[in-house]
Amino acid sequence: MKSKDTLVSIIMPVFNGGECLKLAIESILNQTYKNIEFLIMNDGSTDKTEEIVKEFKDERIVYFSNKKNIGLTRSLNKLILNSSGTYIARQDADDFSEKIRIENQVDYMSKSKNKICTTRAKIIDSNK
């Protein structure tokens, strides 16, 4: 399989992440690498998480919802079980990914014998 054809499952559990959620979702949907599925788990949020996710009309989004909060690890495991990509990438609801993030990671993984890839982070506070 060519790296440009590789399906990447991006998993994002959310618990009351409405404040940053729209930007997090947009940063994934606007990736230069397009062959993705974006699995989002609402982990029993009591804010506007569900409404924010459902505003996006993109067939790559697969939405799940827990009736009550079951925690990060169990939510991640449920998302992993429902993913179908060759690779799994993590995104948190308060993360913003650079447009070329997934493309760079797929390129690296397709050329590497490693089974894991990490990225650097820049901390952005309220002062940007």
N, C-alpha and C positions, 0 to 999 in steps of 0.2 A: 504494500500500500504506500503510495506517495504521501509525503508529509502534508501536502496541501489537501489531501482527501481524508486525512485522519480526523475522526470525530473526537472532539474533546467535550467531556461532561464537566460543566462548571457547577459546583454545588455551593449553595448559600443558605444556611439556616438563619432565621431572623426571629428575634424576640424583642418586641417593642423598639424596633430600629427605624421607625418612621421618619425621624429627623434627618437621617442621611441616606435613606434607602433609595430615593429616586436617582441621586447621583451615582450610587453604587451600581444600580441596574443599568443606567445609561452607559456607564464606563465599560460594561461587559458587552452590551448590545452594539456598541460602536467600535468594537475591536476590528483591526485589519484582517484578522483571521476569522472567517465566517462560518466554518463547519463546526458549529458548537450546538450543544443542547445546554440550556440553563435551568437547572433544577433549583427551585426556591421553596424552602420549607418555612411556613409560618408556624412557629413553635408556641402557639397559644397566646399570641400577642393581644393586648388590650388597647392598643393604639390604632392608628389608621393603616397598619401594615397591609392588610388584605386589600383595602381600597387602592393603595398606591401600586401594588403589584398588578392588580387587575386593570389599571389604567393603560398598561402596556399591551398593545395588540401585536405581539410578535410570536410566531409559531415556534420559535426556539425555546420559549419559556414553558416550563412544565411546573405547574403550581401544586404544592401539597400543603395541607394544614392539619396540625395537631389540635384536637379539641382543648387540650390543656398542655401546659408547658412540661415537656419531658426532659429538657436539658440539651446542651450542645452535643455531647457525645452520641446520645441516642438518636437525635435528629440527623446528625452526620451519617450515622450508620444506615438509617432509613434512606437517605438520599443516595448513598453509595449503592445500596441494593437495587435502587431504581435507575441507576445510570447505565448507559450503554456505550459510552465512549471508550476508546483505546487508552486515553489518559483522563485523569480526574484532576481538576484544578479547584482550589478553594478560594472563596471570596467571602468576606464578612460584610454585613450590612453597613458598616461604617468605613469600608475600604473604597478607594478609587483606584482603578487600574489604568495605567497608561495604554494608549491605543494599540501599541505593538506588543504588549505583554504576552498574550497567548501565542502569537506568531513566533516570537523569540523562544518561548518555552517548547513549542512543538519542534522547531528547528533544532534546538539543543538536544531534546530527547531522541529525535530521529537519528542523530549522529553519535550519541553517547551510549555507553554500556551501563550507565547509571540508571537506577530505578526511581530516582527522586530528583526533583529540581526545585530550588527555592529562589526567591527574588529578594531584592533589597527594598527597603521601605523608607519613605520620607514621612516624617511626622508633620501633620498640618494641624495647627491649633486655630483658635477663634480669630487670631490675627493673620491667618493665611500663611 
